[in-house]
Amino acid sequence: MGELALSVMLVVGASLLVRSFIRLQQVPPGFNPSNVLTLELTMTGQKYGDGSAVLDTYRDIWARLSALPGVTAAGGVSSLPLSQMMAWGPITVEGRTPHPGEAFINVDQRIASLDYFRAMQIPLRRGRLFGEQDIGSAPRVIVIDERMAAELWPNQDAIGRRVRRGGFDASATVPWMTVVGVVGGVKQDALDADSRAAMYLPHLQFPTRALSVVIRGPSSPEALTESVRQQIRALDPELPMYRVTSMADRLDGSLATRRFSMLLLALFATLALGLATIGVYGVMAYFVTQGTRELGIRMALGASPRAILLLVVGQGALVAAAGLVIGLGAAFALGRFMESLLFGVGATDPLTFTAIPLALALVALMACYVPARRAARIDPTVSLRSE
């Protein structure tokens, strides 16, 4: 009974985690992680002391990487999706009256190169992306995501709107930035977390020295690694390049904690189920062995093999039913405890709490059936002489 109760609790918990993991894998991240190689670059030293040197070097990098065989786009961003890295700060929206008690509006602020959106296949919803004309001397522009557009300009067209960095008390010298495009939102922290509103600033106007580089290439992006290293080393042998991995691996790594929890609980659930099955079989086999004489007397007095079979299975079913009821109660408690680990599945998911007990009841009945069938074949003359 105890083994069955434990197995019900663990198998239900493991099933909830498995279903959550499947649901999580189906969440669109907002980009296409397939065939993308990523790495991080940081330009240091006096040679990269001014913005023009940084931009010239990155132009050479984009040209070299885009010329590699199989590469369709190469770009960079200040913080990759699913990296849990962000730079956020207050902004002021032109013509917007603050709500009562509103201190400021915070959004994620990311710096992106020209081909970043194409390399990551982040869809353009409205307007345009950054172009060569968006240089430092040109009017400031930004691309925003769908969430920022919906929050700041609901049921309106965000294209042409202006914002500037800083709160309501920002200096009047801070330039306004015009929204020229709206792109799809991406998962910045994790697949199961809603990202904040975000805006992208053109690298040509905000020449940061550190970027995460993304390269969309052939079916095996890892095959590009050595070629990418050679091109960057040829440009600057001292340029730091690190965390070279595929975007698919980064996505897979973001699920590592959930995968470990799921596999660990599934292992315990499997062991518990095996022990419960063996336990039920062992108890019923012992019952048949100890009750050989009693069963023989029943058969000698006219009990049919079918009646003996039902008797033994019935006794096992009572034990199994008690274990299942206790286990279900424990599973409800475990589900509440695991609620923070679940995604897209309720802690009391009806399908799981119905299918698992039924499946375990079938396993328990099968474990009872083998000893019961042996009992039904007992020869009364032999059993009556047994000690």
VOPAGU-2260 file (C-alpha; in pm, 1 decimal, decimal comma):
REM VOPAGU-2260
SITE   aa  ch    i         X         Y         Z
SITE  MET   A    0       0,0       0,0       0,0
SITE  GLY   A    1     279,0     238,8      92,7
SITE  GLU   A    2     476,6     156,1    -222,0
SITE  LEU   A    3     173,3     217,9    -439,9
SITE  ALA   A    4      98,1     547,8    -265,5
SITE  LEU   A    5     457,2     662,7    -316,5
SITE  SER   A    6     457,7     556,7    -680,4
SITE  VAL   A    7     130,0     741,1    -749,9
SITE  MET   A    8     269,0    1059,7    -598,7
SITE  LEU   A    9     598,1    1042,6    -789,2
SITE  VAL   A   10     453,5     931,8   -1123,0
SITE  VAL   A   11     192,3    1209,9   -1111,8
SITE  GLY   A   12     463,3    1463,7   -1027,2
SITE  ALA   A   13     689,4    1336,6   -1305,8
SITE  SER   A   14     400,8    1342,6   -1554,5
SITE  LEU   A   15     321,0    1703,6   -1466,6
SITE  LEU   A   16     683,8    1801,4   -1524,3
SITE  VAL   A   17     701,8    1610,3   -1852,7
SITE  ARG   A   18     386,1    1778,7   -1981,8
SITE  SER   A   19     518,5    2118,0   -1866,2
SITE  PHE   A   20     847,6    2056,8   -2046,6
SITE  ILE   A   21     667,0    1961,8   -2367,8
SITE  ARG   A   22     450,3    2274,0   -2345,6
SITE  LEU   A   23     757,7    2488,5   -2280,4
SITE  GLN   A   24     936,9    2352,7   -2586,1
SITE  GLN   A   25     638,4    2459,4   -2795,2
SITE  VAL   A   26     665,0    2824,3   -2686,7
SITE  PRO   A   27     789,3    3036,9   -2979,9
SITE  PRO   A   28    1102,9    3225,9   -2870,9
SITE  GLY   A   29    1040,3    3505,2   -3121,4
SITE  PHE   A   30    1334,5    3411,1   -3343,8
SITE  ASN   A   31    1464,0    3110,9   -3536,8
SITE  PRO   A   32    1749,3    2944,3   -3342,2
SITE  SER   A   33    1831,6    2693,3   -3616,2
SITE  ASN   A   34    2155,6    2731,0   -3814,5
SITE  VAL   A   35    2280,8    3026,3   -3607,4
SITE  LEU   A   36    2630,6    3048,3   -3461,0
SITE  THR   A   37    2682,7    3297,0   -3178,1
SITE  LEU   A   38    2989,8    3445,1   -3014,4
SITE  GLU   A   39    3079,8    3748,8   -2809,7
SITE  LEU   A   40    3329,4    4021,1   -2897,1
SITE  THR   A   41    3468,5    4298,7   -2681,6
SITE  MET   A   42    3693,9    4561,7   -2833,7
SITE  THR   A   43    3942,7    4688,7   -2577,8
SITE  GLY   A   44    4249,0    4909,9   -2585,8
SITE  GLN   A   45    4338,4    5251,6   -2719,0
SITE  LYS   A   46    4292,1    5152,0   -3082,8
SITE  TYR   A   47    3918,9    5128,0   -3015,8
SITE  GLY   A   48    3900,7    5444,3   -2811,0
SITE  ASP   A   49    3660,6    5628,8   -3040,4
SITE  GLY   A   50    3336,0    5530,5   -3200,6
SITE  SER   A   51    3455,0    5556,7   -3560,0
SITE  ALA   A   52    3725,4    5293,7   -3503,5
SITE  VAL   A   53    3470,4    5061,5   -3344,7
SITE  LEU   A   54    3225,7    5104,7   -3633,1
SITE  ASP   A   55    3495,8    5056,5   -3897,9
SITE  THR   A   56    3610,4    4734,4   -3733,0
SITE  TYR   A   57    3259,1    4597,3   -3706,7
SITE  ARG   A   58    3192,9    4687,2   -4071,8
SITE  ASP   A   59    3495,0    4477,7   -4167,2
SITE  ILE   A   60    3373,3    4193,0   -3944,5
SITE  TRP   A   61    3025,1    4192,2   -4100,8
SITE  ALA   A   62    3174,9    4197,6   -4450,3
SITE  ARG   A   63    3417,9    3912,7   -4377,1
SITE  LEU   A   64    3159,7    3693,3   -4205,1
SITE  SER   A   65    2891,7    3753,0   -4468,9
SITE  ALA   A   66    3137,5    3643,3   -4740,1
SITE  LEU   A   67    3190,6    3299,7   -4581,3
SITE  PRO   A   68    3038,7    3007,3   -4777,8
SITE  GLY   A   69    2682,7    2934,1   -4672,4
SITE  VAL   A   70    2642,1    3246,9   -4458,4
SITE  THR   A   71    2322,7    3438,6   -4537,9
SITE  ALA   A   72    2343,0    3712,2   -4271,2
SITE  ALA   A   73    2571,1    3828,8   -3992,4
SITE  GLY   A   74    2494,4    4086,2   -3727,4
SITE  GLY   A   75    2522,3    4171,1   -3362,1
SITE  VAL   A   76    2326,5    4285,1   -3058,8
SITE  SER   A   77    2420,8    4413,0   -2715,6
SITE  SER   A   78    2231,8    4131,1   -2537,9
SITE  LEU   A   79    2121,4    3804,9   -2695,0
SITE  PRO   A   80    1776,2    3654,6   -2639,8
SITE  LEU   A   81    1757,7    3403,6   -2352,6
SITE  SER   A   82    2082,2    3544,6   -2211,9
SITE  GLN   A   83    1907,6    3702,3   -1910,2
SITE  MET   A   84    2123,6    4005,9   -1983,6
SITE  MET   A   85    1954,3    4338,1   -2027,5
SITE  ALA   A   86    2007,2    4711,1   -2016,6
SITE  TRP   A   87    1689,2    4885,1   -1918,7
SITE  GLY   A   88    1611,7    5239,4   -1826,9
SITE  PRO   A   89    1349,5    5512,6   -1825,4
SITE  ILE   A   90    1219,7    5682,6   -2137,0
SITE  THR   A   91     998,5    5982,7   -2205,4
SITE  VAL   A   92     722,7    5954,7   -2467,5
SITE  GLU   A   93     650,0    6268,2   -2665,9
SITE  GLY   A   94     297,9    6400,8   -2609,4
SITE  ARG   A   95     211,5    6144,2   -2344,7
SITE  THR   A   96      59,6    6263,6   -2018,5
SITE  PRO   A   97     183,5    6052,2   -1727,0
SITE  HIS   A   98     -75,3    5856,4   -1532,9
SITE  PRO   A   99    -133,7    5971,0   -1171,9
SITE  GLY   A  100     149,3    5839,1    -956,4
SITE  GLU   A  101     353,8    5723,2   -1256,8
SITE  ALA   A  102     719,7    5799,1   -1190,7
SITE  PHE   A  103     868,4    5679,9   -1520,6
SITE  ILE   A  104     840,8    5422,3   -1800,1
SITE  ASN   A  105    1105,8    5151,9   -1814,0
SITE  VAL   A  106    1192,9    4953,5   -2127,3
SITE  ASP   A  107    1474,3    4721,8   -2228,0
SITE  GLN   A  108    1725,0    4900,1   -2449,2
SITE  ARG   A  109    1931,9    4694,1   -2694,1
SITE  ILE   A  110    2180,7    4807,9   -2954,0
SITE  ALA   A  111    2159,7    4614,9   -3282,1
SITE  SER   A  112    2353,7    4613,8   -3609,1
SITE  LEU   A  113    2198,1    4638,3   -3954,8
SITE  ASP   A  114    2156,8    4266,4   -4027,4
SITE  TYR   A  115    2083,5    4144,7   -3674,8
SITE  PHE   A  116    1709,3    4101,3   -3730,6
SITE  ARG   A  117    1765,7    3915,3   -4058,2
SITE  ALA   A  118    2026,9    3688,0   -3902,1
SITE  MET   A  119    1794,6    3597,0   -3615,1
SITE  GLN   A  120    1485,1    3598,5   -3840,2
SITE  ILE   A  121    1297,8    3828,7   -3602,8
SITE  PRO   A  122     991,3    3928,4   -3806,0
SITE  LEU   A  123     926,8    4287,8   -3908,9
SITE  ARG   A  124     563,9    4375,9   -3832,5
SITE  ARG   A  125     547,4    4735,5   -3957,3
SITE  GLY   A  126     776,7    5002,5   -4094,4
SITE  ARG   A  127    1142,2    4933,0   -4172,0
SITE  LEU   A  128    1462,0    4808,8   -4013,1
SITE  PHE   A  129    1787,8    4998,0   -3970,5
SITE  GLY   A  130    1970,1    5108,3   -4285,0
SITE  GLU   A  131    2303,4    5256,1   -4390,3
SITE  GLN   A  132    2145,9    5600,4   -4373,5
SITE  ASP   A  133    2099,2    5574,0   -3996,3
SITE  ILE   A  134    2445,0    5707,4   -3913,3
SITE  GLY   A  135    2554,6    5922,3   -3621,6
SITE  SER   A  136    2492,8    6253,4   -3797,1
SITE  ALA   A  137    2140,6    6153,5   -3905,6
SITE  PRO   A  138    1827,4    6195,5   -3692,8
SITE  ARG   A  139    1803,6    5935,6   -3418,2
SITE  VAL   A  140    1581,9    5634,1   -3493,5
SITE  ILE   A  141    1472,5    5322,0   -3306,4
SITE  VAL   A  142    1296,7    4995,2   -3377,1
SITE  ILE   A  143    1058,1    4877,0   -3106,0
SITE  ASP   A  144     896,5    4543,0   -3031,6
SITE  GLU   A  145     525,9    4462,4   -3039,3
SITE  ARG   A  146     488,2    4483,6   -2663,2
SITE  MET   A  147     624,3    4836,9   -2643,4
SITE  ALA   A  148     399,0    4943,8   -2930,3
SITE  ALA   A  149      92,4    4791,7   -2763,3
SITE  GLU   A  150     170,0    4938,7   -2421,4
SITE  LEU   A  151     252,6    5293,7   -2530,0
SITE  TRP   A  152      30,3    5334,0   -2836,3
SITE  PRO   A  153    -258,7    5085,6   -2804,3
SITE  ASN   A  154    -477,1    5064,0   -3116,2
SITE  GLN   A  155    -256,4    5323,9   -3283,9
SITE  ASP   A  156      28,5    5322,2   -3532,9
SITE  ALA   A  157     361,7    5353,5   -3350,9
SITE  ILE   A  158     554,7    5446,9   -3666,0
SITE  GLY   A  159     666,5    5809,8   -3650,5
SITE  ARG   A  160     622,2    5841,9   -3273,4
SITE  ARG   A  161     911,4    5983,7   -3074,6
SITE  VAL   A  162    1073,1    5894,0   -2743,5
SITE  ARG   A  163    1390,4    5991,1   -2569,2
SITE  ARG   A  164    1606,3    5829,0   -2306,7
SITE  GLY   A  165    1558,4    5943,6   -1950,1
SITE  GLY   A  166    1261,4    6011,2   -1724,8
SITE  PHE   A  167    1016,9    6297,8   -1730,7
SITE  ASP   A  168    1286,8    6528,1   -1594,3
SITE  ALA   A  169    1534,4    6435,2   -1869,9
SITE  SER   A  170    1741,7    6717,1   -2008,5
SITE  ALA   A  171    1598,7    6893,2   -2311,8
SITE  THR   A  172    1932,7    6835,8   -2485,6
SITE  VAL   A  173    1871,3    6459,1   -2501,1
SITE  PRO   A  174    1772,7    6392,8   -2864,9
SITE  TRP   A  175    1434,3    6252,7   -2958,8
SITE  MET   A  176    1434,9    5915,2   -3133,7
SITE  THR   A  177    1175,2    5834,9   -3399,6
SITE  VAL   A  178    1015,1    5492,2   -3425,2
SITE  VAL   A  179    1078,1    5361,0   -3778,1
SITE  GLY   A  180     985,8    4993,9   -3732,6
SITE  VAL   A  181     804,0    4743,4   -3515,3
SITE  VAL   A  182     938,4    4387,4   -3482,1
SITE  GLY   A  183     816,4    4075,8   -3306,8
SITE  GLY   A  184     895,2    4030,2   -2940,5
SITE  VAL   A  185    1162,0    3783,0   -2828,8
SITE  LYS   A  186    1209,0    3589,8   -2507,6
SITE  GLN   A  187    1493,8    3770,0   -2334,8
SITE  ASP   A  188    1500,7    3589,2   -1998,3
SITE  ALA   A  189    1342,3    3245,7   -2046,9
SITE  LEU   A  190    1071,1    3074,5   -2248,5
SITE  ASP   A  191     838,1    3072,8   -1948,2
SITE  ALA   A  192     885,5    3442,0   -1866,1
SITE  ASP   A  193     723,6    3743,3   -2028,7
SITE  SER   A  194     987,8    3985,7   -2147,9
SITE  ARG   A  195     952,4    4357,4   -2084,3
SITE  ALA   A  196     885,8    4606,7   -2360,5
SITE  ALA   A  197    1201,4    4663,9   -2562,8
SITE  MET   A  198    1348,1    4905,4   -2810,8
SITE  TYR   A  199    1649,4    4861,5   -3040,4
SITE  LEU   A  200    1896,9    5139,4   -3110,1
SITE  PRO   A  201    2111,8    5132,9   -3428,3
SITE  HIS   A  202    2474,4    5044,3   -3372,3
SITE  LEU   A  203    2576,3    5306,4   -3627,1
SITE  GLN   A  204    2437,4    5575,1   -3393,5
SITE  PHE   A  205    2536,2    5407,8   -3065,4
SITE  PRO   A  206    2875,3    5242,6   -3133,7
SITE  THR   A  207    2917,6    5012,9   -2833,6
SITE  ARG   A  208    3239,2    4809,2   -2827,6
SITE  ALA   A  209    3088,3    4484,2   -2695,8
SITE  LEU   A  210    2842,8    4288,6   -2909,0
SITE  SER   A  211    2708,2    3935,6   -2926,8
SITE  VAL   A  212    2763,6    3828,6   -3287,4
SITE  VAL   A  213    2510,3    3607,7   -3467,8
SITE  ILE   A  214    2582,7    3433,1   -3797,5
SITE  ARG   A  215    2314,4    3249,7   -3993,1
SITE  GLY   A  216    2483,1    2981,3   -4194,5
SITE  PRO   A  217    2455,7    2620,8   -4311,3
SITE  SER   A  218    2270,8    2337,4   -4139,2
SITE  SER   A  219    2562,1    2283,0   -3899,7
SITE  PRO   A  220    2664,7    2624,7   -3766,5
SITE  GLU   A  221    2944,0    2468,0   -3561,0
SITE  ALA   A  222    3122,5    2395,5   -3890,4
SITE  LEU   A  223    3168,4    2770,4   -3930,5
SITE  THR   A  224    3355,1    2810,6   -3602,7
SITE  GLU   A  225    3707,4    2775,9   -3735,5
SITE  SER   A  226    3641,3    2993,8   -4040,5
SITE  VAL   A  227    3490,6    3265,3   -3819,9
SITE  ARG   A  228    3791,3    3251,4   -3586,5
SITE  GLN   A  229    4030,9    3285,7   -3879,6
SITE  GLN   A  230    3849,6    3587,5   -4021,3
SITE  ILE   A  231    3842,5    3770,6   -3688,9
SITE  ARG   A  232    4204,1    3680,2   -3607,8
SITE  ALA   A  233    4310,0    3806,9   -3952,0
SITE  LEU   A  234    4146,9    4139,1   -3872,7
SITE  ASP   A  235    4285,6    4167,8   -3517,8
SITE  PRO   A  236    4473,4    3876,6   -3352,8
SITE  GLU   A  237    4421,2    4033,3   -3009,4
SITE  LEU   A  238    4046,6    4080,2   -3038,7
SITE  PRO   A  239    3881,2    3879,0   -2755,2
SITE  MET   A  240    3630,1    3624,0   -2886,5
SITE  TYR   A  241    3453,0    3395,4   -2640,9
SITE  ARG   A  242    3137,4    3191,1   -2569,7
SITE  VAL   A  243    3128,1    3047,6   -2919,5
SITE  THR   A  244    2822,3    2824,0   -2946,7
SITE  SER   A  245    2509,9    2772,4   -3154,0
SITE  MET   A  246    2188,3    2955,5   -3073,5
SITE  ALA   A  247    2013,7    2617,8   -3056,8
SITE  ASP   A  248    2251,6    2516,7   -2775,6
SITE  ARG   A  249    2179,1    2841,6   -2593,0
SITE  LEU   A  250    1808,1    2768,0   -2622,2
SITE  ASP   A  251    1865,2    2413,2   -2501,9
SITE  GLY   A  252    2075,0    2540,6   -2211,0
SITE  SER   A  253    1795,1    2771,0   -2098,8
SITE  LEU   A  254    1584,9    2456,8   -2039,0
SITE  ALA   A  255    1856,6    2269,6   -1849,0
SITE  THR   A  256    1717,5    2327,3   -1498,1
SITE  ARG   A  257    1368,7    2214,2   -1593,5
SITE  ARG   A  258    1505,4    1914,8   -1782,9
SITE  PHE   A  259    1712,3    1805,9   -1481,8
SITE  SER   A  260    1415,0    1833,8   -1245,5
SITE  MET   A  261    1198,6    1636,3   -1486,5
SITE  LEU   A  262    1454,3    1358,2   -1538,1
SITE  LEU   A  263    1531,7    1330,5   -1166,7
SITE  LEU   A  264    1167,9    1297,5   -1065,6
SITE  ALA   A  265    1101,2    1060,1   -1357,6
SITE  LEU   A  266    1385,9     837,1   -1236,4
SITE  PHE   A  267    1245,4     823,0    -883,7
SITE  ALA   A  268     897,4     761,8   -1022,5
SITE  THR   A  269    1020,9     471,9   -1234,3
SITE  LEU   A  270    1197,8     314,2    -936,6
SITE  ALA   A  271     890,8     361,2    -717,9
SITE  LEU   A  272     664,5     207,5    -981,1
SITE  GLY   A  273     896,7     -90,6   -1017,2
SITE  LEU   A  274     909,9    -142,7    -641,1
SITE  ALA   A  275     531,5    -111,2    -614,9
SITE  THR   A  276     476,5    -369,9    -889,1
SITE  ILE   A  277     722,0    -612,1    -731,6
SITE  GLY   A  278     572,8    -545,2    -389,0
SITE  VAL   A  279     215,7    -617,4    -496,2
SITE  TYR   A  280     324,8    -932,1    -676,6
SITE  GLY   A  281     530,2   -1047,7    -378,4
SITE  VAL   A  282     251,2    -988,0    -126,5
SITE  MET   A  283      -3,6   -1171,1    -337,8
SITE  ALA   A  284     236,3   -1459,5    -409,8
SITE  TYR   A  285     302,4   -1489,1     -36,3
SITE  PHE   A  286     -73,2   -1484,0      29,8
SITE  VAL   A  287    -123,5   -1769,0    -217,6
SITE  THR   A  288     159,8   -1973,1     -68,0
SITE  GLN   A  289      43,5   -1924,2     288,8
SITE  GLY   A  290    -321,3   -1985,3     198,5
SITE  THR   A  291    -268,2   -2295,1     -11,3
SITE  ARG   A  292    -454,0   -2514,9     237,4
SITE  GLU   A  293    -741,1   -2269,4     274,4
SITE  LEU   A  294    -775,9   -2235,3    -102,6
SITE  GLY   A  295    -771,3   -2613,1    -138,4
SITE  ILE   A  296   -1053,4   -2647,6     114,1
SITE  ARG   A  297   -1258,3   -2385,8     -70,8
SITE  MET   A  298   -1210,2   -2571,5    -397,1
SITE  ALA   A  299   -1288,1   -2905,7    -233,9
SITE  LEU   A  300   -1614,6   -2755,1    -105,7
SITE  GLY   A  301   -1711,7   -2649,0    -455,6
SITE  ALA   A  302   -1542,6   -2316,3    -522,8
SITE  SER   A  303   -1470,8   -2274,7    -892,3
SITE  PRO   A  304   -1130,2   -2168,0   -1025,6
SITE  ARG   A  305   -1293,1   -1842,0   -1135,3
SITE  ALA   A  306   -1411,6   -1774,6    -779,3
SITE  ILE   A  307   -1059,8   -1839,6    -645,3
SITE  LEU   A  308    -916,7   -1609,2    -911,6
SITE  LEU   A  309   -1157,9   -1330,0    -815,3
SITE  LEU   A  310   -1089,7   -1386,2    -444,3
SITE  VAL   A  311    -715,1   -1339,0    -479,9
SITE  VAL   A  312    -743,1   -1050,8    -725,5
SITE  GLY   A  313   -1005,6    -886,6    -502,1
SITE  GLN   A  314    -776,9    -895,5    -199,4
SITE  GLY   A  315    -497,9    -740,1    -403,7
SITE  ALA   A  316    -735,1    -481,5    -547,5
SITE  LEU   A  317    -832,8    -366,3    -197,5
SITE  VAL   A  318    -469,0    -304,5    -110,0
SITE  ALA   A  319    -410,4    -131,2    -445,6
SITE  ALA   A  320    -718,8      88,9    -408,5
SITE  ALA   A  321    -611,8     203,9     -63,0
SITE  GLY   A  322    -263,4     282,3    -191,8
SITE  LEU   A  323    -402,1     472,9    -490,2
SITE  VAL   A  324    -631,6     685,5    -273,3
SITE  ILE   A  325    -350,7     773,1     -32,7
SITE  GLY   A  326    -117,2     840,2    -324,8
SITE  LEU   A  327    -366,7    1071,6    -493,6
SITE  GLY   A  328    -394,7    1278,6    -178,4
SITE  ALA   A  329     -16,6    1304,3    -158,7
SITE  ALA   A  330      -0,6    1387,5    -530,4
SITE  PHE   A  331    -238,3    1681,5    -482,6
SITE  ALA   A  332     -11,1    1815,2    -210,7
SITE  LEU   A  333     299,6    1759,8    -424,8
SITE  GLY   A  334     134,7    1936,6    -719,3
SITE  ARG   A  335      76,3    2247,0    -507,5
SITE  PHE   A  336     439,1    2235,3    -394,6
SITE  MET   A  337     559,7    2202,0    -756,7
SITE  GLU   A  338     336,4    2477,9    -892,0
SITE  SER   A  339     627,8    2715,1    -952,4
SITE  LEU   A  340     796,4    2449,5   -1170,4
SITE  LEU   A  341     494,4    2397,2   -1394,9
SITE  PHE   A  342     421,9    2575,7   -1720,9
SITE  GLY   A  343      99,6    2550,8   -1916,6
SITE  VAL   A  344     -25,9    2268,8   -1691,9
SITE  GLY   A  345    -231,4    2306,8   -1376,2
SITE  ALA   A  346    -111,8    2161,2   -1045,7
SITE  THR   A  347    -432,1    1953,2   -1043,1
SITE  ASP   A  348    -440,9    1873,6   -1414,0
SITE  PRO   A  349    -749,1    1649,8   -1463,5
SITE  LEU   A  350    -594,4    1442,2   -1741,8
SITE  THR   A  351    -286,1    1356,2   -1535,9
SITE  PHE   A  352    -480,3    1286,8   -1216,8
SITE  THR   A  353    -714,5    1055,5   -1408,4
SITE  ALA   A  354    -481,0     872,5   -1646,0
SITE  ILE   A  355    -198,7     797,5   -1400,8
SITE  PRO   A  356    -412,6     632,3   -1126,4
SITE  LEU   A  357    -594,0     427,0   -1391,3
SITE  ALA   A  358    -264,5     313,4   -1542,4
SITE  LEU   A  359    -121,2     224,5   -1200,8
SITE  ALA   A  360    -441,0      41,6   -1108,7
SITE  LEU   A  361    -398,9    -168,3   -1422,4
SITE  VAL   A  362     -35,8    -240,7   -1331,0
SITE  ALA   A  363    -140,9    -343,8    -979,3
SITE  LEU   A  364    -415,1    -573,0   -1111,9
SITE  MET   A  365    -170,1    -738,1   -1351,5
SITE  ALA   A  366      67,7    -792,7   -1060,2
SITE  CYS   A  367    -218,8    -959,9    -871,7
SITE  TYR   A  368    -332,3   -1165,3   -1167,6
SITE  VAL   A  369     -26,3   -1390,7   -1194,6
SITE  PRO   A  370     -44,5   -1526,7    -834,5
SITE  ALA   A  371    -424,5   -1541,1    -860,2
SITE  ARG   A  372    -407,1   -1751,9   -1172,7
SITE  ARG   A  373    -165,5   -1989,3   -1000,3
SITE  ALA   A  374    -402,4   -2013,7    -706,4
SITE  ALA   A  375    -692,3   -2100,5    -937,9
SITE  ARG   A  376    -494,9   -2399,4   -1068,5
SITE  ILE   A  377    -429,0   -2551,5    -725,6
SITE  ASP   A  378    -512,0   -2923,4    -700,6
SITE  PRO   A  379    -736,9   -2962,2    -391,8
SITE  THR   A  380    -592,8   -3306,3    -307,8
SITE  VAL   A  381    -240,4   -3166,0    -306,7
SITE  SER   A  382    -330,6   -2852,1    -112,1
SITE  LEU   A  383    -514,4   -3045,5     158,8
SITE  ARG   A  384    -198,4   -3247,4     231,3
SITE  SER   A  385      23,2   -2932,5     244,9
SITE  GLU   A  386     153,4   -2795,1     570,4
